[in-house]
């Protein structure tokens, strides 16, 4: 769990910067207050992604009684799609 947290912080910051300046190009946000609001929304989205991935592991391993690696399909396809829509429509709109 500690390793997840340590990895989450730099990944979150790099991801925010990349999405803010490249993927969604938020050049219309000029005030520090606006950027902080978007950062907070992005944190919610990142935590949603973390929760989704934990949920996929639970679904695959505990409920479906399948091997862990099947949850990778959800990690690779479902979670990113959900987060992209969430970020595009709610965070970086």
Secondary structure, 3 states (H helix, E strand, C coil): CHHHHHHHHHHHHHHHHHHHHHHCCCCCCCCHHHHHHHHHHHHHHHHHHHHHHHHHHHHHHHHCCCCHHHHHHHHHHHHHHHHHHHHHHHHCC
